[in-house]
């Protein structure tokens, strides 16, 4: 179980340690800065290929007395090439070794589409198309439950699941632990209001990734898509509160009961992200930002569209 009240703590609105064209030494520096500033929720994944650097930074801040292990809430993710039940625990153990930790606070299924086990994260056929795998995610979930029972992780959850996929796990015969969270793309242009309502009804925490839009890196994101932080409405609300558009976008999620992740390698931006607890948006502000929703998904991940369990064809 997640500890009561953890999502309401400023420290646990998280620092996302995703690596996109970021030198590994910058990952170490940024993670140490985030911990020093006050972030305690470190969101990582095997796919990001920087677990060792994140682990190094955590160990440095433990060693210098800034935090103890219990202060840090560390999240890892099971990648799609390891959905087969027999691969789940070895994948988790590799993550723990990379992070130099004895346990994770949260381990989540990164994406519902299964890929064939392979040494590379994205196995391709001769036509350069992803090679899927036939795995029942309920079996994957059962293996996740066993990891929790073994004490390797305190809580388990999912990411990028739609309502139907969540219900498949929730209705699983013999379910021992339900997902504590669903981490999904969520921002003012894609506010996920229906999925948020469903998750709240099932006592599942919605965690927002890409809360400030996302890095505009091809082929993952259409580089012509609108830039969220240049949205005039966010700019006007930010000016009214003497804040930045990024702070407004983050504060919006917090006031909706969403755990929000924000990643940066800039010390200035990391500190700014943490200042979202110094002001409140008005109900009118929230209503106006709600009106920005256009169901715009930056991370369509169309490379996965032809494979089973692609989650974004459903309404939510």
Beta strands, then each sheet from edge to edge (+ up, - down):
strand 1: 15-16
strand 2: 41-43
strand 3: 73-78
strand 4: 104-109
strand 5: 153-159
strand 6: 181-185
strand 7: 205-209
strand 8: 259-260
sheet 1: 1+ 2+ 3+ 4+ 5+ 6+ 7+ 8+
end
